[in-house]
Amino acid sequence: MHAFNFKLFPCTECGKYYRHNTALVIHRRTHTGEKPYSCSECGRCFNARSSLVTHGKIHSGEKLYSCSECGKSFSKTDDLFNHQRIHTGEKPFACSECGKHFSNKSNLAEHMRVHTGSKQFGCTVCGKSYARKDNLISHQRSHTGEKPFTCVECGKCFSTVSGLINHKKIHTSEKPFACSECGNRFKQKNNLVRHQRVHTVQKPYACADCGKGFTTNSQLIIHQRIHTGEKPFTCSDCGKQFSNKSNFAEHKRIHMGTKPFSCSDCGKCFCRKDNLIRHQQKHNGDKPFCCSICGKSFTHNAVLLRHQRCHADVKPYICSDCGKWFTHQGELVKHQRIHTGEKPLLCPDCGKAFSTVSGLINHKKIHTTEKPFSCSECSSSFKQKNHLIIHQRVHTGERPYNCPECGKGFTTKSNYNIHRKIHTVRRQLSCIQCGKHFPYKSQLKEHLKSHGPKE
């Protein structure tokens, strides 16, 4: 056995040792920030000549090192080694905190900052900090508006390479990410990850206010605006505000008159894709979402979820003016217009204003002779569906509104409300002579004549 004695050169700043003085000199530049080697093409500076030589291959396009598996070429040997681990699946760098493995040392170093909370790269404009320098560079483009990555197909520009890569998949039919459960394929891996939570019912993002879980962080952020009341998206045409960008974009189509989604069966057009999907289910009669309590079926899952609140008696939305509670947010919005007097929906034919969309739709039928709702018993036609339902009670004898005082039944709620007044005003409208009760004041006056004139 031969003993080899090496002279070691220590760094006075951090105590690290090197076998060669030249290596120590290069290392010291990490402390001093000195970068004496400059690229003549782009001006970027480096602390070692070898780093400059490697960098120069980016401009020359020289890639000497090729992968034997897929043929991809690289300008640096360590980049080739890191790439080859994709084929071998090797991840030799393990996190001592959580055990997660990585294929290269730099990714492990970035991951370790998650545990330490270190964010050493700060933005000089807004002060926001990042664990990775490339994330800072991407963020700074939000201030400068720089979008250096351009799509060769359509010319659209992006601020990040990943944004460009994801966009380029639009121009191809390639969907490389497949779900092992149902076979659905996706263009982007993050879309597959979100989809797989449908099968696992995994909802890792929970609301701190109500405990409701969500499959994505963006869904949680939008939901939290229900509690905070935040509506950051404002329509420049009418001033209406929205809590999420998609609803805002759909609303803008109302002002532009754009209805890009067309039904292939009847040609009817819609502003929103989900409205088209719901409409198409009317043609095929498909109602796949069934209530487990009452058996009622619905065309859309969101409608089923709203319906189930009726059974649970859940009313999460409260009016700040009168304290009344509502099952759905839409009901609260319509109710609040009673207090504000707001009627934002105008009839284009006569200019009459309405507080609800349904009120406007029903009104617009006055201007047409169309009566789309026909009775199967007598062929009578009606402009509104609720009028047909009331009419059909003539044939069925149904009287769904029963008086709790006398048991009398009524076909309409308005007739029921009129009848209820008989019981509520009976004590007030009674004859002082004989005690007889009357439902209406006019009847009491007629009765008083039977007792003769007052003496």
Secondary structure, DSSP 8 states (H G I E B T S, - for coil): --------EE-TTT--EESSHHHHHHHHHHHH----EE-TTT--EESSHHHHHHHHHHHHT---EE-TTT--EESSHHHHHHHHHHHH----EE-TTT--EESSHHHHHHHHHHHHT---EE-TTT--EESSHHHHHHHHHHHH----EE-TTT--EESSHHHHHHHHGGGS----EE-TTT--EESSHHHHHHHHHHHHT---EE-TTT--EESSHHHHHHHHHHHH----EE-TTT--EESSHHHHHHHHHHHHT---EE-TTT--EESSHHHHHHHHHHHHT---EE-TTT--EESSHHHHHHHHHHHHT---EE-TTT--EESSHHHHHHHHHHHH----EE-TTT--EESSHHHHHHHHGGGS----EE-TTT--EESSHHHHHHHHHHHH----EE-TTT--EESSHHHHHHHHHHHHSTTTSB-TTT--B-SSHHHHHHHHGGG-S--
